[in-house]
Amino acid sequence: MKTKLLDTITFSEKREKLLILLKEGPRTLEEIRAALNVTSSGMIPQIRKLEQQNLVMKEGKGYILTDIGEIITGVFIPLAKTINIITKYGPFLNDHDINAIPKHLLERIHELGDCRLVESSVSEIYEPHREFMEHIMKSKTILGISPVFHHSYPSFFLHLAENGANVSLLLTEDVFNKIKNEYYETLSKFINLHDTHLYVSNNDLRLAGAVTETFCSISLFFRNGGYDSQRDLISLDSSAVEWGAHLFHHYVQYSSEIKSL
């Protein structure tokens, strides 16, 4: 029975998608057809197999998960999403130092959801990519982690904060000192604003990231130690935003807040 149940869930993409859909709530056959872009003749046999394993049942005019179906799907969805991310981005993750992401968040990597890998062209590797800038510029809450210096960032984040954004930045000691030495006035203005926070990490940061109310972006170091300035893994899913905020606050625990210069 154990093998048959596992086969029922994993051996059909239609059944997988149906379980994930029903996790959101009851659906009629018409709603299932529209959501999954399937025909009745193609879907009904899959529903029957799920019914035989007591994962799905008919209720009124629609279908719902059984109590067992709720339990199984609650475990299966994170696994399916994790496998999807690993399948799509396995080479990228394998080439980079993912140990910079704390273990408890690596185990929740499925929360990145429908993430995408954004790659800058060679001519743009020293500039923030367009999509990143577009999201940051229209955000009201920004959490940023930066182990690398970019000449445009001091004035850019000051501008956002002066225009009402709540900006919290976490820097390495090297980046902080560089900004302090070269952009002292800009940094001083930033720190003295009401809705800003500046932290300096007490440890080596081996990733960069930005999180807003609608957007999560992370970039990693290669395994050989070099920073990958060309590739960002981004997601607009609400679960990814929450995941990114947890990543930021994890590192804040090991940092010191700078309240004055």
N, C-alpha and C positions, 0 to 999 in steps of 0.2 A: 504493500500500500504506500509506503514511504516513497519508493521509486516512482510509482504511478502518479502520486500527487506532485512530485517535483517535475516530472515530465509534462504534466498537464499545464503547469505554470510556465515552464521555460522553453518548451518545444514549439511554441506558436507565438509569433509577434502579435497576432490579433488578440489572443487571450491575454497576453501581457498588457496590451493597451487598454483592453476592456476592464481589467481589474483596476488599473490606475485611474481610469475614467470613473468607475463606480465608487472609488474611494472618495471622490468629490461629492457623491450623492446619487440618488436614484435616477435612472434614465429609461425612457421608453425606447423601443426598438428604433423608432424614427430618429430619436436624438442620438442613439448610438451610431446609426448609419451616417448621419450628418457629421458627427464629431470625428469618427474614425475613417470616413470616406470609404465605406464598404457597402456591399449589397446585403439584403436580407438572406439570400441563399448562401452567401459566403460567411455570414456571421452566426446564423442560427445553430449550425452544427458545433461551433466553438462554445456558444452559450450552453448547449446541452452537456458538453464535456465538463464545463465548470459546475454545472448543476449536479452532475453525477458525483463529483468530488466534494459536494456540499460547500462550495465556495460562493456560489451565486444562487439566488432564488427569485422567483417572480412574485411581485407584490402589486396588486391592482393591475394597472396598465403598463407597469415598468419593471425593471430589474434592480435588485439591490444586492449588496454583499451580505452574506450570512455572518453570524458572529465569528465563526471560524475564518471566513473570508476576510473579515476586518483584521484579525490577528495576522494571518498569513501575508496579506497585502501590506500591512504596516511594516513588516520585516522585509518584504520583497522589494518595495519601491526604492529604499535607500541602496540596496544591493544593485538593482537594475540601473539606477542613475550613476552609481560608482563605476560599474562595468562600462557604461556608455562613455564616461569621461576618460577612463583608462584606454578604451579602445580608440577613441578619437585623438587623444593627446599623449599616448604612451611614450612615443619617441621624444617629445618635448620634455615630459616629466623625467624621463630616464637620463636626459642630457644635463639636467639642472639639479641643483642642491635643494631638494624638497624638504630636507631635514630642518631647514630654516623655519618651516611651518611646524608649530608645536604638535605633538603626537595626537592630542585630543581633537585638534582641528583637522589633521590629516584623516582621521577616522570619520570625520564628517564632511569629507570633500564632496560628497554627493550634493551638499547644499549649494554648491556653485551652480547646480542646475543646468540650464541651457547656456553654458558659457561658450565663448569664442576666443580664438587666438588671433590677435591683431598684430600684424607685422609691418613695421616701417620699412620703407625703401632705404637703400644704402645712402642716398643723398639726404635722408631725413633722420639719420640715427642720432644726431645730436640735438634734435628738437622733439618736444612732446608731441605725440601723434594727435591728429585732428579730433578723433572721436573722444579721446581723453579730455582735451581742452573744452570741447563743446559741452560735455556733461559737467565738468567742474565749474564752468562759467555761469551756468544757470542753477547751481545748487545753493541751498541755504545752510546746509550743514556739511562740513568737510572734515574728514579725518585722514591725515596723510602721514606716511612713513617714508623717509628718504635717507638712504645711506650714501647717496651720491649728490653732488652739487650741480645745479643748473643755474646759469647766470640770470635767467628771466624770472625765477621763482620768488625771490624776495619781494620785488615790487608787485608781482602778479598776485600773490596771496595777501599782501597788504591791501591792494586795491579791492579784492573781494571782501576782506574783513571791513574795510571802511565803508563798503556799500551794503553792509548788513548781514553778511554771511557769518555763521558761527564756525570758526576755523581752529582746529587743533592739529598741531604738527609735532611729529616725533623725529628727531634727527640724531645722527651719530655725533660724537664729540668733534670729530674732524670737520664735518659739514657745519656744525654750529660755530666753531671757531673761525672758519673761513668767512661765513656770513657776518659774524661779529666784527672781524677785521676789515672787511671790504664794504659792508653795507650796514654800518653801525646805526646810522640814523633811521634807516628803514626798519631794521630789527627792533630798535627801541620803540618806534611808533607802534609796531605790531604788538609787542608785549603789553603796552599800556592801554590797548583797546579793551573794551568791556567783554566782548564775546570771543576772545582768543586765548589759546593755551599753547605753550611751547614746552616740549619735553626733550631732554637729552638722554639718550640711552646709556646705561651703565655697562652694557654688553655690546658685542659686535653684532650689527644688524646685517643679515645676509639676504634680505628681500626688500623690495619697495612696494608700496601700495597706496591706494586712495579709495576711500569709501564715502559716498554721499547718501542722501535719502533714496536715491534711485539707481545707484551705480556702484559696482565693485570692480577694482582693477588691481592685479598683482603682477609684479615682474620679479624674476629670480636671478640668482647668480649661476653661472655654469659650474659644473663639478670641479673644474680646474681653478676656480677662484675668480674668474672674470665676470663682470656684470653684463648681463644681456640687455642692452639698451634698445634692441630692435623688436622684442616680442613682449606683449602684455596679454595676460589671460583676463578677459573681462566678462561680466555677467550683469544683466539687468533684473534678475530674479530677486524677489524680496528676501528669500532665504539666503542668497549670496550676500546681500547687503548686511544682514544680521551676522553672517559668518565673518565678513570682513571687519565689522565692528568688534566682534570678539577677538579677532586677530590683533587689532590695534590696541585694545585694552589689555590684552595679554602682555604686550611689550611695554605698555605704560607702567605695569607693575615693577618693571626692572629699569626704571628711568627716574630722572630728577626733573621737577618742574622748574623752569626759569621764570621768575617773577619780576626780575629787574636786572639791569646791566650795571 
